[in-house]
Amino acid sequence: MPASPQLPMDSSPSSFVRLAGVAVLLGAGLVAACGQGSGNGAAGGGGAPPPAEVGVVTVALGDIGLVTELPGRLEASRVAQVRARATGILQKRLFREGSDVKAGQPLFIIDSAPYAATYASAQASLARAQANQAQATSLAQRYKTLVEVNAVSKQEYANAEAAQKQADADVAVGKAAVQNAKITLDYAAVTAPISGRIGRALVTEGALVGQGESTQLAVIQQIHPMYVNFTQSAAEVMKLRKALDGGQLKRAGGSEAASVRIILEDGSEYAQPGRLLFSDLSVDQATGQITLRAEVPNANGVLLPGLYVRVRLEQAQASNALMLPQQAVTRSGTGDSVMVVGADGKVTPRPVKVGNAQGSQWVILDGLKAGDQVMVDGFQKLRGDAPVKPVPWTASSAPAKAASAAAPAATPASAPASAAKS
């Protein structure tokens, strides 16, 4: 078979130059093709991005109660010290410590033997005086008849009348002695002066009490209702009264406060409201505070004397006001402001007048009108003058939105890991 023709191998330098030029042209063509493809992709996905969603609260004006929260301390409405008014040995305790007792209930028994003997002696002395009184009365009546017929002298009759009056006085003294002995004898049985909860016994059986002074045996505290004492700055009170007199604020129901709520140490609110009793007419010179007192029902005994609490009381109402979450309000030295979303979706700042704080919200007194959409969430999404899409904001939906936004962010990170495994 004839051999196939072979092309001659050209190893000259010019042939290498021609091959290099062809390679450069092919590379340039590939680069151009890639650039054209990427340009087409960008053009295919072009256009303005959709407006960012931001959480807003639509303004609805109304009357807002201005609630002041102040520190206070609970106090029993009545406190009585149980003391021994008779001297003797304490024989018995008749109550359970920490229990509720009624007024007049026996609490302690003191040795009453000496007082019983004194009482019996006083009764005997009274009986003798009454016998002498009867004899003297009879003699005076008989002499009265005899003196009329001159059977006895007037002097004898006068002596009989004096003896009768002395006998009457002896009977009165005897009755007083009996009453005094009876009172002392009754003191041997110590009773509760008021109804309430009694604490621990301060003395034990066998102790000598009432020697030289009335020994304190226990303490009874009436804890239903309870008092809560708290103070308020005199400057705040004067500012509040000035606003009330000027018409900026409306007076709440009642003369001083519409309601009083108790906040316990764990942050929970006591179920039953209280009522304000009085405000002190004078200002403490040392602290500049005015003392206030409220009465709180405590039928179940949940509140205890001496417990520190916080008191919320509504002293006035602001008209045409609203409450906004604190995160919606920007506070600075130049003033307070909020971000308002307009009808065109543009966000603009709006100066406002801020009142007191109500929990995690501010009371807005002025600067907004009904229907305004105040931005509460999504501040990080603002991009210059770019419009936004307002959506209703609620406190409960904020954590859910944050969680749903975090879930897709984890998906791209997991994709390369699965690709690497494949």
BELPE-V987238 format. One record per backbone hydrogen bond with DSSP energy under -0.5 kcal/mol. CO is the residue of the C=O (numbers start at 1). NH is the residue of the N-H. E is the energy in kcal/mol with one decimal. If there is no record, write none. Layout:
co: (CO	CO)
nh: (NH	NH)
e: (E	E)
This chain:
co: (9	12	12	13	14	15	16	17	18	19	20	21	22	23	24	25	26	27	28	29	30	31	32	33	34	35	36	37	38	39	40	41	43	52	54	55	55	56	57	59	62	62	64	65	66	66	68	68	70	71	72	73	74	75	78	80	80	81	82	82	83	84	88	89	89	90	92	95	96	99	101	102	105	107	108	109	109	112	113	114	115	116	117	118	119	120	121	122	123	124	125	126	127	128	129	130	131	132	133	134	135	136	137	138	139	140	141	142	143	144	145	146	146	146	147	153	154	155	156	157	158	159	160	161	162	163	164	165	166	167	168	169	170	171	172	173	174	175	176	177	178	179	180	181	182	183	184	185	186	188	188	190	190	192	196	196	197	198	199	204	207	207	209	210	213	215	217	217	218	219	220	221	221	222	222	225	226	227	228	229	230	232	233	234	235	236	237	238	239	240	241	242	243	243	243	244	248	250	259	260	261	262	262	263	264	268	273	274	275	278	284	288	289	290	291	292	293	293	294	295	296	298	304	307	309	310	311	311	312	313	313	314	315	316	317	318	318	321	322	324	325	326	329	330	332	335	336	337	338	338	339	340	340	341	342	345	346	348	350	352	352	353	353	356	357	358	360	361	362	362	363	363	364	366	369	372	372	373	374	377	378	379	383	387	388	389	391	394	395	396	397	398	399	400	401	402	403	404	405	406	407	408	408	409	410	411	411	412	413	414	415	416	417	418)
nh: (11	15	16	17	18	19	20	21	22	23	24	25	26	27	28	29	30	31	32	33	34	35	36	37	38	39	40	41	42	43	44	45	46	389	391	376	377	393	374	371	64	321	318	67	315	316	70	313	311	231	309	229	306	227	222	82	220	83	217	218	85	215	209	91	111	206	109	97	99	198	196	105	192	94	190	91	92	116	117	118	119	120	121	122	123	124	125	126	127	128	129	130	131	132	133	134	135	136	137	138	139	140	141	142	143	144	145	146	147	148	149	149	151	152	150	157	158	159	160	161	162	163	164	165	166	167	168	169	170	171	172	173	174	175	176	177	178	179	180	181	182	183	184	185	186	187	188	188	189	110	190	107	108	104	101	198	221	98	98	207	90	209	88	212	215	84	202	203	82	199	80	197	223	77	78	77	296	75	294	73	292	290	237	238	239	240	241	242	243	244	245	246	247	248	249	247	319	317	314	274	312	264	270	310	267	264	297	260	295	293	288	234	284	232	280	230	277	278	228	275	226	301	307	74	72	263	70	313	261	68	315	258	252	66	250	64	321	62	364	362	328	329	331	337	335	332	352	330	340	350	375	342	348	373	345	388	342	340	338	336	354	365	366	363	359	361	326	358	324	364	355	365	322	353	372	59	374	341	57	55	381	382	386	52	390	54	56	398	399	400	401	402	403	404	405	406	407	408	409	410	410	411	412	413	414	414	415	416	417	418	419	420	421	422)
e: (-0.7	-0.8	-1.0	-1.5	-1.9	-1.9	-1.9	-1.9	-1.8	-2.0	-1.9	-2.1	-2.3	-2.2	-2.2	-2.0	-2.0	-2.2	-2.2	-2.2	-2.6	-2.5	-2.4	-2.2	-2.6	-2.0	-1.9	-1.8	-2.0	-1.9	-2.2	-1.7	-1.0	-3.3	-2.6	-3.2	-1.7	-2.2	-2.7	-2.3	-0.5	-2.9	-3.1	-0.9	-1.6	-0.8	-0.5	-2.3	-3.7	-0.8	-2.2	-2.5	-2.4	-3.3	-3.2	-0.5	-2.9	-0.7	-3.8	-1.4	-0.7	-0.5	-2.7	-0.5	-2.4	-3.5	-2.1	-0.5	-1.7	-2.5	-2.1	-2.0	-1.9	-3.6	-1.9	-3.0	-1.4	-2.4	-2.0	-2.0	-2.0	-2.2	-2.4	-2.2	-2.0	-2.0	-2.4	-2.0	-2.0	-2.2	-2.2	-2.3	-1.9	-2.3	-2.1	-2.1	-2.1	-2.6	-2.3	-2.2	-2.3	-2.2	-2.1	-2.0	-2.4	-1.4	-1.2	-1.8	-2.4	-0.7	-0.6	-0.8	-3.0	-0.6	-0.9	-1.7	-2.3	-2.4	-2.0	-2.2	-2.2	-2.2	-1.8	-2.1	-2.3	-2.0	-2.2	-2.1	-2.3	-2.0	-1.9	-2.5	-2.4	-2.3	-2.1	-2.3	-2.2	-2.4	-2.7	-2.5	-2.2	-2.3	-2.3	-2.2	-2.3	-1.8	-0.6	-0.9	-1.6	-3.5	-0.8	-3.8	-1.5	-3.3	-3.2	-0.5	-2.5	-1.4	-0.6	-1.6	-2.8	-0.6	-2.0	-1.0	-0.9	-2.8	-3.4	-0.5	-2.9	-2.3	-2.8	-3.0	-0.8	-1.6	-1.0	-0.9	-3.0	-3.4	-2.0	-2.1	-3.6	-2.8	-2.1	-2.5	-2.2	-2.5	-2.5	-2.1	-2.1	-2.2	-2.6	-2.1	-0.7	-1.3	-1.4	-0.7	-0.5	-2.8	-1.4	-3.0	-2.9	-0.6	-3.1	-2.3	-1.8	-2.8	-0.5	-1.1	-2.7	-1.7	-2.9	-2.2	-2.5	-2.1	-3.5	-2.3	-2.9	-1.1	-2.3	-2.1	-3.2	-1.0	-1.6	-2.6	-2.9	-3.3	-2.8	-0.6	-3.0	-2.7	-0.7	-2.1	-0.9	-3.0	-3.2	-2.4	-0.5	-1.8	-3.1	-3.0	-1.9	-1.2	-0.6	-2.0	-0.8	-1.0	-1.9	-3.0	-0.5	-2.8	-3.4	-0.6	-2.4	-0.6	-1.5	-2.2	-3.0	-3.0	-2.3	-0.6	-0.6	-2.8	-1.1	-1.9	-0.5	-1.1	-2.1	-2.9	-2.3	-0.7	-4.0	-0.7	-1.5	-2.7	-1.9	-3.1	-0.7	-2.8	-2.5	-1.0	-1.6	-1.4	-2.0	-0.6	-0.6	-2.1	-2.6	-1.0	-0.6	-0.6	-2.3	-2.0	-2.1	-2.4	-2.1	-1.5	-1.4	-1.0	-0.7	-0.7	-1.1	-1.1	-0.8	-0.6	-1.1	-0.6	-1.2	-1.0	-0.6	-1.7	-2.3	-2.4	-1.6	-1.9)
